[in-house]
Amino acid sequence: MNLGNVRRSLGLEHNVAVMGLTGMAATFGNVLWFYFLPIYYEGKFGLSSIEIGYIYALWLVLTAIGVAPAGALGDTFGRKKIIVLSSLISAASAFLFAIAKQLWVAAFAFALQGVGQAFFQVSNTLVAESIEKQRRGTAFGSYMMFTQILAAFSPAIGGFILANSGSNYFPLFFSGGVLCLAAALARYFFIRETLPPEKREPLEGRKLSSYFARFKLITQNRFLVSLVLVYSMYNLIVDQNSYITPLYANSGLGFGELGTGILFSALLGAVVFSRLPFGKLADKIGRRKTVIISWLGEISTVFVFVLAPKGDLGVAIAGIVLWQFFGVMDGPAINAWVAEASDPENRGFSMGIFYSTAFLATVPALVLAGYLFAISPRLPFYLNSALGLFALIMLVLLTRRGSSGESREDGS
């Protein structure tokens, strides 16, 4: 079997391979602690779901407002420098968590993590520019698959460490910081820049007014605005990575740290190898159809997890795996869709605006989710499913084929 042909069939161009392999290490380290963070705030500092919601809201605000500027910086300084910087910020965040003794330090560490996550969104632009349009969905699928291969073991490992160390989080945070730092160094040495200097927007003379003028140009792209609208509405209240999900698994279903870790390892393990097929699916049947199938399945299967009998790990695993399986189906399609709806010269900024707007829309809902959870742990899931169904209907109406020639089934 020719290795070059295998790489081509997987969309593994140089940058996609580098980002996938370094992401594999960094994601493994981050996922060691990420799903336990709500339980960490609850157990170590005695916070309620409402108070945890405010901390997550701050994290998401910084993520949201940082994405668009990060994209603009990527258009000026190149993609590589911003991606490396994001990795260094994430490493610093994990090390801060490791030494945190006061709540404000732990809250600041998570806020810093949001900044790192915002800057890392530039990686989507790098991947999109590293491969031709016809294989872009496949490339995103491969990239996402490789970043999560080892992470599937992280929650179970993290849960085992916590259960046998008296809930000592230091090893999890420290390991995550070391792996993020290693990823930053590897990206510095091996990523190939996709934006040559002659195509970069110079920093000299740039005014804040020009920044907003570019934003106005984005808003004139009706198709991109439609995607922002429906995507920000979907998963508004709660999703698989929401702080509500581990809280519900821990207290609502009574699994504790080890059971919660096993639950999320099963979730990640079951979907790792679905990324690439879903990327290929997006290239084959189109972005729109793939997203519709994904959202319809996610809205339906979440109830298997939510309505699982308390203490029944088997049913809960089956439910969350199905929920996540459909939940990740739209990832490669959405990234490819947004990249193709953007002006190539401002793609970093356009993709940044998309994610920034989508993230900002969910900030109030994060706080609301904490209040809803305090009333009834299942209530956030019920409301989110209703909003998700409405978002799906809007997606069908706003991106219907032939509406403006902007949502063709070839993905353009």
C-alpha angles and dihedrals in degrees: 000000000000110000091209092056091049091051091048093049089052094045089240101158114166097272094043090053093046093047091045095051096043090044088053091062097040095046092049089056096045096046090054087078109011099087091046095052096096089050089047092055091044096047103036100037102022095238123167124229088259093054092045087052091060092052091050090046090056090048091051094045090057090045091050099045091043098054099071095045088047089054091049090049088050089055089053106037100024132259098271099061093050093048092051090047091051091054092051091050091051091050091051090050093054092048090051090053089051093058099034115127099159128058094238091057092050090047092048091049090056091046088053088051087058091056090051091049091050093053091045091063085081085076088074089060091048092052092046091052094046096069140036120268096250092063099033096106090050090049093052089047092053092045093051092044095053094046090058104039096096094029089072087075096045102083093048091048091046092047091049092051092048094046091051100039102050092260094306105170098181096092091051096050095042093049090049091053093050093050093048090051091050090050090052092054093047091049091050092055102036111030115102114218113242098193111068117214094250091061097048123106109244118241093216113098095008111148131195088242090061089052091056091043088060089049089054090054089054091052090055089063097091095190093052090048089053091053091049091050098051096036093052090049093051117085087006098151106027140354137169092283095044119117087239092067098062090039089054092047092049102043105011095048097023100231102137123206098307095045091046090050092051090048094054093042089056089048094053095039094053094053102039095094094039092073096077096045089048090051090051089046090056090053092046106044099019137260095272098054092045092053092047092052090046096051095043091052094045094051090051103043100046089082092065087065097038095049096043113131113259111269094012101125094176096059092042091052092049091049098047092044092054091044092051093041091063091034094064095042093087097049101090091037094052094047093048092044094052092045091053093046091055131088105257092225092055099029095125091053093042094051088045091054090050095054094036092055093044092050095046091053090061097051097090089043091058090060092042090052090060092054092046091050090051089055095044127344092223096049097085090054093050094051093045092053090053092050091045091056090051090049090051091053090049091050091054092049100041098044100036115148115275095011093129103342086262102104104051116166091244086074098252 
